[in-house]
Amino acid sequence: MNETEHGPLDNDQTTGKEELVSIQSYIGDGYELPNGEETDKIAEAARAEIEAAVKEFFQVNYHTEIVLHNIVGNVDGATVFVESVGEPHFYTYAIVPMDVANKKVLADQIWTQEGEVERAIIAGLYAMIFEDELATLDNYFEQLTAEYPVVGFQEEAIENVMGSGYTTPYYFISIPRANFNTLYEMYQENREISKAALKNSIRSSYDPKQVTFSIQLFMKEANKEPDPQIFDQIIKDIEAMEGLPKGSYSVRLNDNYIDKATGNGVKENTLERAHPNEIIKQ
């Protein structure tokens, strides 16, 4: 997934229909995938069938109970956005193919993009392991948004269109499976494994560049450009903050608007510190 976006689209897959809306009003309405108009109608008519099939798919293949939040038509079927129930907590998505000519949902052929769900589970496990450290980061953003005119994503937008592993209104965590495959396998072998055992497996043994924190904030007021002073303050705060998980932290501050068709708020005026100049927390 492109790091600048909170969704399963790469840049070359966007619809090209830009319509900007205020971040405070954005809950995923209007989100589109290329050539999905017809399949979107088929999916809506078969929502109950899709929901039952996707729940079974995640239970059988990942032993995970999920809540289905949104269904969006794509060129050959529908993309279904889901959230795990309990821990590890994560958001992800699955693809439900269709026989478009016959307007039929192929519920027995559900699939996921390679490694996507596994990455989401690993991010959720990571968040379990470092829950105290993440609480420090979460508290910082609560204080920041109370003091400065910046905001994050609405919870409904996260649920409906982001599918990005472990995600909060202010950041998401991205971890390739290859970096933490042992962690994933430990969890698959024993779903009752303790947090302490998981923590001992990775706590100090990984390179911070193996874990990416993508922080994204928006100006609270309409027609306000991203504020360089606020952006600089966030950078200084993250650099100086003690007790954060080891990782590579990118920061983006957008204006108040987001493209509702793609869920992307990054624009030419976005202020960013990102690859290859992320903040490295050891």
N, C-alpha and C positions, 0 to 999 in steps of 0.2 A: 504494500500500500504506500502510495506517495505520502511522505511525511507531512506535507502541508495540508492534507485533507483529512477529514474525519469521515471516511466512507470507503467503500470497496472499489471506487473508480480510480483508474490511472488518468493522467492528464489527457491522453489521446483518446479517452473513452467518453469525455464529457459531451453533453447534448448540444452545446453551442447556443442554447437559449438562455441568455443571462437576464435574470430579473432579480434585482437586489431588494432585500427587505431588511428591516431592523432586526438585530440579533435577539432582542427581547421578545419579538413576536414569532420568531422562527421555531417551529416544533416539527419540522420535516414535511409540512404540506408543500406540494409542488415538486418534491424530489422526483427526478426522472432518470431512467436509464435509456440508452439509445434504442430506438425502434421498439419501444415497449408499450405503445398505445393499445394495440390489439390484445396482447397477452395480459395487460393490466385488467382489462374487462373480463377476460376468461378467469383470471385468478380471483377477482372479486366475487364472481358467481360461484366459485368453488372453494371459498375461504374455509368452510368447516372441514372439507376433505383435506385441504392443504395443511391446516393446523394439526389435525390428528396424525397425518403422515409424518410431518416434521418432528412432532413430539416423539413419535415412535423411533424415528431415525436417530435422534440424539440419544435416546435411551438405549437403543441397541448398540450403536457404534461408539458412544462416548460415556455411557452409563451416567448420563446427566439429564436432570429434569430441567426443562426450559419453559419460558413464557414467550409466546409469539407476539411481537409488537406491530409489525408492519409487513406488508407484501407489496412489492413494486415490480411491475412487468419489465422484462428485458426481451431481447430480440428472439430468444428461443424458449422463454418460459417466464419464471418469476424468481426474484431474489427475496428471500424471507429473512427479516431481521429478528433476532432472538436474544434473550437474556437468560443467563443461568439462574437457577433458584438456589439460594444458599451459597456456601463456599466450596471451591473457589468461585469468586464472582467475576463474570466477564460478559461481554457482548460479542456476538459474532453473527454470521449469516450462512444460509445454505441456498442452493439453487434447485428449483423444482422445474424439470423440463416439461414441455407441452407438445402435443400434436396440434399445432396451430390450425391446420386445415380443417380438422375435425373438432376443434375447440375442446380438446380433452387434456386433462391434467395427467401426467405420467408419474403418479405418486410413488410408484415402486422403483423409480430411477433417480431419486434425490441424490445429489452429490455436493461436495464442498471443494473450494479451490485448495490445491495441494498445500498442506501445512497450516492453513488459515485457522482452523479450529484448534489445532494443537498449540499454535502460538498464543491464541486467546486463553487457553487453559493455563499455559505456563505463566502468562502475565497475571492471571488470577492467583496462581500459587505464589508468585513473587510478592504480590500485594498482601497475601496472608502472612508470609514470612516476615515482611517488613512493615507490618501494620502500625507499629509505634512510630517508626521513622516517617511513614507516609502521613500519619496524623500531624506531624510537625509541618509538613508541606501543606496539608489541607488547612490547618489553622492559619498559616501565613496568608493563604489566598482569601480566607474569610476576613482577616484583618485588612488586607490590601483593598478588597472591594468595598469595605466599610469606610475606608479613609480616602480612597481615590476614586475618580469617576470612571471605573472600568468594571466590566462584567464578563462572565463566562457564558457557556452554552446553557440553554434550558434543558432540564432533565428529559423532557419529551423528545427533544431533538436527538439526544444521545440514544434513547430507546428506539426511535423510529428509523434512523438513517445512518447511524455511525458504525455499528458492528466492529468496533476497534479494540477488542480485547478488554483490558482493564482501563476504564474511562471514567473521568470525573468531569464536572463542568469546566475545569481549568486545564486539564492535561490528560494525556493517555500514555500508557507504557507499551513499548514495542520490544519484543525479545524473539529473535529467530530461534526456532526449535533446536538447531544445531548447537547453539550456545549453552542450552540447559536441557539437553536430551536426558541426562541422568535424572534430573528432577522430575521430568514428565514420566519416565519409566517407573520411578519409585511410586509415584502417585497411582499409575495404572495398575501396578502390581498389588497395591494395598490402599484402598480408598479410605481406610480408617487410620492411615499413618498420621502421627502427631506433627504439629507445627514445629516442635523442637527438632524432630528427626529431619524434616525437610530443611529447616534452617541450618542444621549442622552440615548438610550436604553441599551448600553453596555459599554460606554467609561471607566468607572472606577469600574465596578461591577464584573469583571471577574478575576479569578485566572490566573496568567501568564502561568501556566503549561497547561492551556486549549488551548493555541495557540502555535504551533510549527513552528519555522523558521528553515528550513534545508538549510544551506549554503554549497555550493560545488564549489570548484575551482580546476584548473588544472595548472600544470607547463607549461609555454609557450614553452619551448624548448624540443625537443625530447631527449630521453635518459638521462633526468635529474630526479633524485630522488626528491620526495617532500622535500622542504627545511624547516628544523625545525625552522630556524630563522624567515622566512616569516610566518610560521604557528603561532609561538609564538606572532609575532607582530599583526596578525589578532585577535588572542584571546584577547590580551591586549587592542586593539582598540575597539572591541565590548564591552568588560567589562567596559571601561571608557566612551563610547559614550553616550552623553546626547540626549534626544529627540526621542529615539526609541520607538516603540509601546511595551507595556507590552507583554512579551512572553518568551518562552523557545527556546534558540538559540543553535543549534548544528553546528559545523564547521568541514568540511573535506577538506583536501588538497591532491589531487591525483597527480600522475605523468602525463605525456602528453597523455596517451592512454586510450581508451574506448573500451569496447567490443561492436562491431557494431551489433551483433545479439540480445543483451539484452538491450543496451543503458546504461549499468552500468560501471562506472569508478572506483568504489571502489575495491581495491585489498589489498594484504597483506602488501604492503608498504605504504598504505594510512595513513596519519596522521589525527587523529580525536579526537574531544572532543564532545561526544554525550551522549545519555542516558546511565547511570543515572546521568551523570555529566554535563548536559547542562549549558550554561550561562543563568541565570535567570535575566531578566530585569523587574523591578517593575514599 
